[in-house]
Amino acid sequence: MNSPLLELPGAVAAPEEASLDTSLDVGVAWHFGDPFAEQRSATRSAVVVDRSHRRIIAVPGEERLSWLHLVLSQHLTELPEGRGTEALVLDSQGRVDCHLLLAHHDGVVYLDTEADAQASSALPSMGVDGRQPLLEYLEAMRFWSKVEPRDASDEFALLSVLGPDAVDLLGKAGVTDVPTKPYEVAGLPGGGFARAVPFRGLYTVDLVVPRESLVDWWTRVTDAGVRPAGTMAYESLRVEALRPRVGVDTDERAIPHELGWIHTAAHVAKGCYRGQETVAKVHNVGKPPRRMVLLHLDGSVEIRPETDDPVWHGERKVGRVGSVVLHHELGPVALAMLKRTAPVDVELVAGDAAEGRAVAAAVDPDSVPPDTGEPPGRIAAQGLRGR
C-alpha cells in the first residue's frame, strides 16, 4: 500500500527495478528531487522522512513487560512509562531474526520494525520454511500471559525527523514536549508519541502519529520549516551512523555481536529468551567470527557493488556487502560484514567481478570495533587454572 504522501508535489518513488536495499522501502518517497541536498539539510537544519511503511505492533496488558522480557533479547521488566529501547528477536542459535525499536507509552509497549519482519517459528510445524510473520510468532509465544499483541499499523504511522534544528522546528509545529534524551518518549497532541533515537551525533526523533493524521502531521512539520526528504537520504545517514538494517546488513548467520547490538539491543546477563545461550557464550568466552565495518568505495568509476556481493582480499573471500549508498560528503560507501581475521588496513575489492561490478574498497578505520581484550569468562577461567 502506497503512502498518501507519495501524492505530494516532488515526491519520487523508488524505481520498479529496485535493488534489495531499496525494495524494503517500497510505498514511500525515495526522494524529493535532490537527495544530496536532503542529506545536507539533515546535517545543517532538519528534514522529515516518511517511514509509514514500518510495521507497528502494540502490546497492551498487565503482563506486557514481564512477557516481552521473556520473548525479546532486551531487559524489559523495569522499562518505565515514557521510555523506549531497542531489542531483537533471535532464533534458537542466537542468530538475528528481527530488530525492533520499542516505546512504552500510555500503558502499551509499541514495537516498530520492518514491514515484512519474520521470526523463526515458535514450533517446527508453524510457518513456511520454518519462518512466520512477527505477529504470528508473538501470538504463538503468548501461552497464558495477560497480553494482547496486535498489529497497529493501520492505527499509527511513523515519520522520522533528523537534524540539529529539529527540536526548535517541531516546537513551531505544535509538539509541546519534544524528547531530547536517548529513547525518551513523550505524548503528541491528538494522539501518538515522539521517541528520541540515538543516531551517532545527529539528533533524530520518530513521530508515531495516528495514521489518519499522517498528511496533517507532515504538513504541520514542513510548514514549520522542516525539509521533506526521502528514504535515500535517510539510508545514507543510517549507513554513516553505522546502524545496521535486518535483511540488508544481515544474513542467515548474523549474530548481535557482529552488528554492534550487544548492550544496545541484547542484554548479556539476563536469561530465559531464545538464543540467549549464544549471546552469553560469545560475550563471555569467545569473540564473534565477523564484524561490521564501513567501506569507502572507489568513486572514480560508475559501477558499485550490490547487497550480498562478496568482499575480497586478493583471491580470498573475506566478507559480504550490505547497504550501499551515495553519501553527500563521503561519496559511495557501504556497510560490510568482514571476517574478524580480515585485514582492515589494506585495499580490498567489493563486488561481483563476474557481474562486472567489483570496485576497490578501503575500511574506514573509525568504523572498526575496538578490541575489548580477553572475554570476561575466559579471564575468569584462566584465573581458576592459575590457582
C-alpha positions as CSV (number, residue, x, y, z in Angstrom):
1,M,0.0,0.0,0.0
2,N,1.4,3.4,-1.0
3,S,1.7,6.2,1.4
4,P,-0.6,9.2,0.6
5,L,2.5,11.4,0.9
6,L,3.7,9.9,-2.4
7,E,1.0,12.1,-4.0
8,L,2.7,15.3,-2.8
9,P,4.5,17.5,-5.4
10,G,8.1,16.5,-5.9
11,A,7.8,13.0,-4.3
12,V,9.6,10.3,-6.2
13,A,9.0,6.6,-5.5
14,A,11.8,4.0,-5.7
15,P,12.1,2.6,-9.3
16,E,10.3,-0.6,-10.1
17,E,13.7,-2.4,-10.7
18,A,14.7,-1.5,-7.1
19,S,17.7,-3.4,-5.6
20,L,17.4,-5.3,-2.4
21,D,18.3,-2.4,-0.2
22,T,15.7,-0.1,-1.7
23,S,13.0,-2.8,-2.2
24,L,12.4,-2.7,1.6
25,D,11.2,0.9,1.2
26,V,8.5,0.4,-1.5
27,G,5.5,2.6,-0.9
28,V,7.1,5.7,0.5
29,A,9.1,8.6,-1.1
30,W,12.6,7.7,-2.3
31,H,13.5,11.4,-2.6
32,F,12.0,14.8,-3.3
33,G,14.2,15.9,-6.2
34,D,17.6,16.4,-4.7
35,P,18.8,13.6,-2.4
36,F,22.2,15.2,-1.7
37,A,20.6,18.5,-0.7
38,E,18.2,16.5,1.6
39,Q,21.2,14.9,3.3
40,R,22.9,18.3,3.8
41,S,19.7,19.7,5.2
42,A,19.6,16.9,7.7
43,T,23.1,17.7,9.0
44,R,22.6,21.5,9.0
45,S,18.9,22.1,9.8
46,A,16.2,19.4,9.8
47,V,14.4,17.0,7.5
48,V,11.3,14.8,7.8
49,V,11.2,11.3,6.2
50,D,8.1,9.3,5.6
51,R,8.6,5.8,7.1
52,S,5.0,5.0,7.3
53,H,5.6,1.6,5.8
54,R,7.1,0.3,9.0
55,R,5.2,-2.4,10.9
56,I,3.9,-1.2,14.3
57,I,2.8,-3.8,16.8
58,A,1.0,-2.8,20.1
59,V,1.4,-4.9,23.2
60,P,-1.1,-3.9,26.0
61,G,-1.9,-6.0,29.0
62,E,-0.8,-6.0,32.6
63,E,2.0,-8.6,32.0
64,R,3.3,-6.8,28.9
65,L,6.8,-6.0,30.4
66,S,7.4,-9.4,32.0
67,W,6.2,-11.2,28.9
68,L,8.3,-9.1,26.5
69,H,11.2,-9.7,28.8
70,L,10.9,-13.4,28.2
71,V,10.4,-13.1,24.4
72,L,12.9,-10.4,23.4
73,S,16.6,-10.0,23.9
74,Q,16.4,-6.8,26.0
75,H,15.9,-6.4,29.8
76,L,12.4,-5.0,29.9
77,T,10.8,-5.8,33.3
78,E,11.6,-2.3,34.6
79,L,11.1,-0.3,31.4
80,P,9.3,2.8,32.7
81,E,6.5,4.7,31.1
82,G,7.9,7.4,28.8
83,R,11.0,5.3,27.8
84,G,12.0,3.2,24.9
85,T,14.8,0.9,23.9
86,E,15.9,-1.5,21.2
87,A,15.5,-5.2,21.1
88,L,15.9,-8.3,18.9
89,V,14.1,-11.5,18.2
90,L,16.7,-14.3,17.8
91,D,16.4,-17.8,16.7
92,S,17.4,-20.8,18.9
93,Q,21.1,-20.4,17.7
94,G,21.2,-16.7,18.6
95,R,21.0,-15.5,15.0
96,V,19.1,-12.3,14.3
97,D,15.6,-12.6,13.0
98,C,14.2,-9.1,13.8
99,H,15.4,-5.8,15.1
100,L,12.8,-3.6,16.9
101,L,12.5,-0.2,18.4
102,L,10.3,0.0,21.5
103,A,8.3,2.7,23.2
104,H,6.4,2.4,26.5
105,H,3.6,4.9,26.3
106,D,0.2,5.2,28.0
107,G,0.0,1.6,29.2
108,V,1.2,0.0,25.9
109,V,4.5,-1.1,24.6
110,Y,4.8,-0.3,20.9
111,L,7.2,-2.2,18.7
112,D,8.2,-1.0,15.3
113,T,10.1,-3.0,12.7
114,E,10.5,-3.8,9.1
115,A,7.2,-4.2,7.2
116,D,8.0,-7.8,6.3
117,A,9.6,-8.8,9.6
118,Q,9.6,-12.5,10.2
119,A,10.8,-14.8,13.0
120,S,11.8,-18.4,13.1
121,S,8.8,-20.4,14.1
122,A,8.0,-20.9,17.7
123,L,7.0,-24.5,16.8
124,P,8.6,-26.6,14.0
125,S,5.2,-27.1,12.4
126,M,4.4,-23.4,12.1
127,G,5.2,-21.0,9.3
128,V,6.5,-21.5,5.8
129,D,10.1,-22.8,5.7
130,G,10.3,-22.5,9.4
131,R,9.5,-18.8,9.5
132,Q,6.4,-16.8,10.2
133,P,5.3,-13.1,10.4
134,L,6.5,-11.5,13.6
135,L,3.0,-11.0,15.0
136,E,2.2,-14.7,14.5
137,Y,5.4,-15.6,16.4
138,L,4.4,-13.3,19.2
139,E,0.9,-14.8,19.3
140,A,2.4,-18.3,19.5
141,M,4.5,-17.2,22.5
142,R,1.6,-15.8,24.5
143,F,0.6,-19.0,26.2
144,W,-1.3,-17.8,29.3
145,S,0.2,-14.4,29.7
146,K,-2.1,-11.4,30.2
147,V,-1.1,-9.6,27.0
148,E,-2.9,-8.8,23.8
149,P,-0.4,-8.1,21.0
150,R,-2.0,-6.7,17.8
151,D,-0.9,-5.2,14.5
152,A,-1.3,-1.4,15.0
153,S,0.0,-0.4,11.6
154,D,-3.5,0.7,10.5
155,E,-3.7,2.9,13.6
156,F,-0.3,4.6,13.5
157,A,2.3,5.7,11.0
158,L,5.9,6.7,11.6
159,L,7.7,9.9,10.5
160,S,11.4,10.4,11.3
161,V,12.8,14.0,11.9
162,L,16.5,14.4,11.8
163,G,18.8,17.4,12.3
164,P,20.2,19.9,14.8
165,D,17.2,22.3,14.4
166,A,14.6,19.5,14.8
167,V,13.7,20.4,18.4
168,D,13.0,24.1,17.7
169,L,11.1,23.4,14.5
170,L,9.0,20.7,16.0
171,G,8.1,23.2,18.7
172,K,6.8,25.5,16.0
173,A,4.8,22.6,14.6
174,G,3.0,22.3,17.9
175,V,5.0,19.5,19.6
176,T,5.0,20.9,23.1
177,D,7.1,18.1,24.6
178,V,10.0,17.1,22.3
179,P,12.1,14.3,23.8
180,T,15.8,15.0,23.8
181,K,17.4,12.2,25.8
182,P,18.1,8.8,24.0
183,Y,14.9,6.7,23.9
184,E,12.8,9.2,25.8
185,V,9.2,9.0,24.8
186,A,6.6,11.8,25.0
187,G,2.9,12.0,24.0
188,L,1.9,14.0,21.0
189,P,-1.1,16.4,20.9
190,G,-4.0,14.5,19.3
191,G,-2.5,11.0,20.0
192,G,0.6,9.1,19.3
193,F,4.0,9.8,20.7
194,A,7.5,11.0,19.9
195,R,10.6,9.0,20.6
196,A,14.2,10.2,20.5
197,V,16.6,7.7,18.8
198,P,20.4,7.7,19.1
199,F,21.9,8.3,15.7
200,R,25.6,8.9,16.3
201,G,25.6,12.6,16.8
202,L,22.7,13.5,14.6
203,Y,19.6,14.3,16.6
204,T,16.7,12.1,15.5
205,V,13.2,11.7,16.7
206,D,10.4,9.4,15.5
207,L,6.9,10.7,15.4
208,V,4.4,7.8,15.7
209,V,1.2,9.6,14.7
210,P,-2.4,8.5,14.1
211,R,-2.5,7.2,10.5
212,E,-5.5,9.3,9.6
213,S,-3.5,12.3,10.6
214,L,-0.3,11.4,8.6
215,V,-0.8,14.1,5.9
216,D,-1.8,16.7,8.5
217,W,1.4,16.0,10.6
218,W,3.6,16.1,7.5
219,T,2.1,19.5,6.6
220,R,2.5,20.9,10.1
221,V,6.1,19.8,10.3
222,T,7.1,21.0,6.8
223,D,5.2,24.3,7.2
224,A,7.3,24.9,10.4
225,G,10.4,24.7,8.2
226,V,11.5,21.1,8.2
227,R,12.5,20.0,4.7
228,P,10.9,16.9,3.1
229,A,13.4,14.1,2.5
230,G,13.2,10.6,1.2
231,T,14.5,7.2,2.3
232,M,17.5,7.6,0.0
233,A,18.8,10.4,2.3
234,Y,17.8,8.5,5.4
235,E,19.6,5.4,4.3
236,S,22.8,7.3,3.6
237,L,22.8,8.9,7.0
238,R,22.0,5.5,8.6
239,V,25.0,3.9,7.0
240,E,27.2,6.8,8.1
241,A,25.9,6.2,11.6
242,L,26.8,2.5,11.4
243,R,23.2,1.5,12.2
244,P,22.6,-2.0,10.5
245,R,19.4,-3.0,9.0
246,V,18.0,-6.5,9.1
247,G,17.6,-8.0,5.7
248,V,20.3,-5.9,4.1
249,D,23.2,-5.8,6.5
250,T,22.4,-9.2,8.0
251,D,22.4,-12.7,6.5
252,E,21.2,-16.0,7.9
253,R,24.3,-16.3,10.1
254,A,24.4,-12.9,11.7
255,I,24.6,-12.7,15.5
256,P,24.1,-9.5,17.6
257,H,27.8,-9.2,18.5
258,E,28.8,-8.8,14.8
259,L,26.5,-5.8,14.4
260,G,27.1,-3.7,17.5
261,W,23.8,-4.7,19.1
262,I,25.2,-6.1,22.3
263,H,24.0,-3.9,25.2
264,T,22.2,-1.7,22.7
265,A,19.6,-4.3,21.8
266,A,20.7,-7.5,23.5
267,H,21.3,-7.9,27.2
268,V,24.1,-10.3,28.2
269,A,23.2,-11.0,31.8
270,K,19.5,-11.9,31.6
271,G,18.4,-15.4,30.6
272,C,15.2,-17.1,29.5
273,Y,15.0,-15.7,26.0
274,R,15.5,-17.7,22.8
275,G,19.1,-17.5,21.6
276,Q,20.5,-16.2,24.9
277,E,23.0,-19.1,25.3
278,T,24.8,-17.9,22.1
279,V,24.7,-14.2,23.3
280,A,26.2,-15.1,26.7
281,K,28.7,-17.6,25.4
282,V,30.2,-15.3,22.7
283,H,30.3,-12.4,25.1
284,N,31.8,-14.2,28.0
285,V,34.2,-16.8,26.5
286,G,34.6,-16.0,22.8
287,K,34.7,-13.4,20.1
288,P,32.3,-13.0,17.1
289,P,33.6,-14.5,13.8
290,R,32.8,-11.3,11.9
291,R,32.4,-7.6,12.4
292,M,30.6,-4.9,10.6
293,V,32.6,-2.0,9.2
294,L,32.2,0.9,6.8
295,L,33.8,0.6,3.4
296,H,34.8,3.6,1.3
297,L,34.3,2.6,-2.4
298,D,36.2,3.8,-5.4
299,G,34.2,6.7,-6.7
300,S,36.1,7.2,-9.9
301,V,34.0,4.5,-11.7
302,E,30.3,4.4,-12.3
303,I,29.8,0.9,-11.0
304,R,29.1,-0.1,-7.4
305,P,28.7,-3.4,-5.7
306,E,25.3,-4.6,-4.6
307,T,23.9,-6.0,-1.4
308,D,25.1,-9.6,-0.8
309,D,28.1,-9.3,-3.1
310,P,31.4,-10.6,-1.8
311,V,34.3,-8.7,-0.4
312,W,37.8,-9.9,-1.4
313,H,41.3,-9.6,-0.1
314,G,43.3,-10.9,-3.1
315,E,41.8,-14.2,-4.0
316,R,40.4,-14.8,-0.6
317,K,36.7,-14.0,0.2
318,V,36.7,-12.1,3.5
319,G,33.2,-10.7,3.8
320,R,29.8,-9.7,2.5
321,V,28.5,-6.3,1.2
322,G,25.4,-4.9,3.0
323,S,23.9,-1.5,2.4
324,V,25.4,0.5,-0.5
325,V,24.7,4.3,-0.6
326,L,25.9,7.6,-2.1
327,H,26.8,10.0,0.8
328,H,26.8,13.7,0.3
329,E,30.3,14.0,1.8
330,L,31.8,10.5,1.8
331,G,30.8,9.6,-1.7
332,P,30.0,5.9,-2.4
333,V,30.2,3.9,0.9
334,A,28.8,0.6,2.1
335,L,28.4,-1.4,5.3
336,A,30.0,-4.8,5.1
337,M,30.4,-7.8,7.3
338,L,34.1,-8.9,7.4
339,K,35.7,-11.9,8.9
340,R,37.5,-11.0,12.1
341,T,40.8,-12.2,10.6
342,A,40.4,-10.0,7.5
343,P,43.0,-7.1,7.4
344,V,41.4,-3.6,7.8
345,D,44.4,-1.6,6.7
346,V,44.8,-2.9,3.1
347,E,43.0,-2.4,-0.2
348,L,40.0,-4.8,-0.6
349,V,37.7,-5.4,-3.5
350,A,33.9,-5.2,-3.1
351,G,31.5,-6.7,-5.6
352,D,30.9,-9.5,-8.0
353,A,33.6,-9.4,-10.7
354,A,31.7,-11.9,-12.8
355,E,28.8,-9.4,-13.0
356,G,31.1,-6.5,-13.8
357,R,30.6,-4.6,-10.5
358,A,33.8,-5.1,-8.5
359,V,35.5,-2.0,-7.2
360,A,38.4,-1.1,-4.9
361,A,37.4,-0.6,-1.3
362,A,39.0,0.6,2.0
363,V,37.8,0.1,5.5
364,D,37.1,3.3,7.5
365,P,39.4,2.9,10.5
366,D,36.9,4.8,12.7
367,S,34.3,2.1,12.0
368,V,36.4,-0.8,13.2
369,P,35.0,-2.0,16.6
370,P,37.6,-1.6,19.3
371,D,39.4,-4.7,20.6
372,T,37.9,-5.3,24.1
373,G,40.6,-7.8,25.0
374,E,40.0,-11.2,26.5
375,P,36.4,-12.0,27.2
376,P,35.5,-11.9,30.9
377,G,34.7,-15.6,31.2
378,R,38.0,-16.6,29.6
379,I,39.9,-14.3,32.1
380,A,38.0,-15.9,35.0
381,A,38.8,-19.4,33.7
382,Q,42.4,-18.6,33.4
383,G,42.4,-17.3,37.0
384,L,40.9,-20.5,38.2
385,R,43.5,-22.6,36.3
386,G,46.3,-20.4,37.8
387,R,45.3,-21.1,41.4
